[in-house]
């Protein structure tokens, strides 16, 4: 799942990279100015949804034409105005055609903004559904991840899980047969991605305590589907992960 927190690029009208009225193109090394943090999450959320209604026809047209980059550009600044540290993605929905995901990556300081954003969202319908954290995929075993030259099937992921019943959390070690061929950043990505795909961002953050990478094949492992069942079975876990 791709997450975005970036600004749209400036467009220039002449072949030399200059707009006669706008002046010289900005230095690409110039950082974007810091966006202010809104004082009122509810007001910021309401502003986003007004923008959403304004751009929805263009957004739907861009997605229908297979141009997700244009669709993302329509929302970059609006998401940043809710809070500059939020990330978002446009995905295929689980129940609707499309899903809009706005995530604070489980940062407690961002939770008031994602809560307000979700509370002000329109009801899900046949076209759009809205998530304030990255949702799980229906079947992680059917997902294949492209990482550099490697294709990694999540069906091959094995997990060692140790449950702390008193705390209602699980410590896990994650293994994939290709880990030995990956660099450290690749191993890290492929340690956390299967867990988030299986449990969703919020439940993974709440129910997983210690997460380790197991390069060598461990003993007594379970599949990602079995991990989901185990976590859902913990006291206090109600319903499906969102």
C-alpha positions in Angstrom: 0.0 0.0 0.0 1.4 3.3 -1.0 1.3 6.3 1.3 1.9 9.9 0.2 2.9 13.1 2.0 4.1 15.2 -0.8 3.4 18.5 -2.6 2.3 18.7 -6.3 5.0 19.8 -8.7 4.9 23.3 -10.2 4.0 23.4 -13.9 5.8 25.7 -16.3 4.5 26.8 -19.6 7.6 27.3 -21.7 10.1 24.8 -23.1 12.9 26.6 -21.2 11.3 25.9 -17.8 10.0 29.4 -17.4 6.5 30.8 -17.2 6.8 34.4 -18.6 4.4 35.7 -16.0 5.5 33.6 -13.1 9.2 34.3 -13.4 12.1 31.8 -13.0 11.3 28.3 -11.9 12.1 27.6 -8.2 15.3 25.9 -7.3 14.3 22.2 -6.9 16.5 22.0 -3.9 14.4 24.5 -2.1 12.5 22.8 0.7 8.8 23.3 1.0 7.9 25.7 3.8 6.6 24.2 7.0 2.8 24.1 7.0 1.1 25.4 10.1 -0.6 23.0 12.4 -4.3 23.9 12.7 -5.5 24.7 16.2 -8.9 23.2 15.7 -9.0 19.7 14.3 -12.7 19.8 13.6 -12.5 23.0 11.6 -9.5 21.6 9.6 -11.5 18.4 8.9 -14.5 20.3 7.7 -12.3 22.3 5.4 -11.0 19.1 3.9 -14.4 17.7 3.2 -15.5 20.9 1.5 -12.5 20.6 -0.8 -13.3 16.9 -1.3 -16.8 17.8 -2.6 -15.3 20.4 -4.9 -12.7 18.1 -6.5 -14.7 14.9 -6.5 -15.7 15.0 -10.1 -12.1 15.6 -11.3 -10.8 13.0 -8.8 -13.2 10.4 -10.1 -12.3 11.3 -13.7 -8.6 10.9 -13.0 -9.0 7.5 -11.4 -11.4 6.4 -14.2 -8.7 7.3 -16.7 -6.1 5.4 -14.9 -4.2 8.5 -13.7 -3.7 8.1 -10.0 -0.9 10.7 -9.9 -3.3 13.4 -11.0 -5.9 12.2 -8.5 -3.3 12.4 -5.7 -2.3 15.9 -6.7 -5.8 17.0 -6.1 -5.6 16.0 -2.4 -2.0 16.7 -1.4 -2.5 20.2 -0.1 -5.9 19.5 1.4 -4.5 16.7 3.5 -1.6 18.8 4.6 -4.0 21.5 5.7 -5.6 19.0 8.1 -2.2 18.4 9.6 1.2 18.6 7.7 2.4 15.2 9.1 -0.6 13.2 7.9 -0.1 10.7 5.0 -2.7 9.4 2.6 -3.3 6.9 -0.1 -5.9 6.1 -2.7 -6.6 2.4 -2.9 -9.1 -0.2 -4.2 -11.8 -0.5 -1.6 -12.8 -3.6 0.3 -16.5 -2.9 0.1 -16.5 0.1 -2.3 -14.8 0.7 -5.6 -12.2 3.1 -4.0 -10.8 3.8 -0.6 -9.3 7.0 0.8 -6.9 6.3 3.7 -5.6 9.2 5.8 -3.1 8.0 8.4 -1.2 9.5 11.3 0.9 6.3 11.5 -0.4 5.8 15.0 1.2 8.9 16.3 -0.9 10.0 19.4 -0.3 13.7 18.6 -2.1 13.1 15.3 -5.0 11.1 16.6 -7.2 14.1 17.2 -6.9 15.1 13.6 -7.6 11.7 12.1 -10.5 11.3 14.6 -12.0 14.6 13.5 -11.4 13.8 9.8 -13.1 10.4 10.1 -16.0 11.8 12.2 -16.7 14.5 9.5 -16.4 12.0 6.6 -19.5 11.2 4.5 -21.0 7.7 4.9 -19.3 5.0 2.9 -21.1 4.2 -0.3 -20.7 2.0 -3.3 -18.0 4.2 -4.8 -16.0 5.4 -1.8 -15.0 4.2 1.7 -12.9 6.1 4.2 -10.3 4.9 6.7 -8.4 6.8 9.3 -5.7 4.1 9.5 -4.3 1.6 7.1 -6.8 -1.3 6.9 -5.8 -4.9 6.7 -6.1 -6.7 3.4 -8.8 -9.4 3.2 -6.3 -12.2 2.5 -2.6 -11.5 3.1 -1.7 -14.9 1.8 -2.8 -13.7 -1.7 -0.4 -10.7 -1.7 2.9 -10.5 -3.5 5.3 -7.6 -2.8 7.9 -6.4 -5.3 11.0 -5.3 -3.5 13.8 -4.4 -5.8 14.6 -7.5 -7.9 12.7 -9.7 -5.5 9.1 -10.8 -5.5 8.0 -11.9 -2.0 4.8 -13.8 -1.5 3.3 -13.1 2.0 2.0 -16.6 1.9 5.6 -17.6 2.6 5.9 -15.4 5.7 6.1 -17.4 9.0 5.7 -15.8 12.4 6.8 -16.8 15.9 4.2 -15.4 18.4 4.5 -15.2 22.1 1.3 -14.0 23.9 1.3 -12.0 27.0 -2.3 -12.7 28.2 -2.0 -10.3 31.2 -1.2 -7.4 29.0 -3.2 -8.5 26.0 -0.3 -8.1 23.6 1.9 -10.4 21.4 5.6 -10.4 20.8 6.5 -11.6 17.3 9.4 -12.6 15.1 8.9 -12.5 11.4 10.6 -14.7 8.8 10.6 -14.9 5.0 12.9 -17.3 3.1 14.2 -14.4 1.0 15.4 -12.4 4.1 18.9 -13.7 3.7 19.1 -12.1 0.2 17.8 -8.6 1.4 19.7 -5.7 2.8 18.8 -4.4 6.3 16.2 -1.8 5.0 14.5 -4.5 2.9 14.3 -6.9 5.8 12.9 -4.1 8.0 10.2 -3.3 5.4 9.3 -6.9 5.0 9.1 -7.4 8.7 6.5 -4.8 9.3 4.6 -4.8 6.0 3.1 -8.3 6.5 2.0 -7.5 10.0 0.2 -4.3 8.9 -1.3 -6.1 5.9 -2.6 -8.8 8.2 -3.9 -6.8 11.2 -4.2 -3.2 9.9 -2.2 -0.3 11.1 -4.2 0.4 14.3 -4.5 -3.1 15.6 -0.9 -3.9 14.9 0.1 -0.8 16.9 -2.2 -1.7 19.8 -1.6 -5.5 20.0 2.0 -6.1 18.9 4.6 -5.2 21.5 8.0 -6.4 20.4 8.6 -7.1 16.7 11.8 -8.8 15.5 13.3 -10.0 12.2 14.2 -13.6 12.0 16.7 -14.2 9.2 17.2 -17.9 9.9 14.1 -20.1 9.8 12.7 -20.3 13.4 10.9 -23.2 15.0 7.2 -23.3 16.0 5.9 -20.8 13.5 2.4 -19.8 12.4 1.0 -18.3 9.3 -0.2 -14.7 8.9 -3.8 -15.9 8.9 -3.2 -17.8 12.2 -1.6 -14.7 13.6 -4.7 -12.7 12.8 -6.9 -15.2 14.5 -4.7 -15.2 17.6 -4.7 -11.5 17.9 -8.4 -11.2 17.4 -8.8 -13.8 20.1 -7.1 -11.7 22.8 -9.3 -10.2 25.5 -10.6 -6.9 24.4 -10.3 -7.5 20.6 -13.8 -7.2 19.3 -14.8 -7.8 15.6 -12.6 -7.7 12.6 -9.6 -5.4 12.3 -10.3 -2.2 10.5 
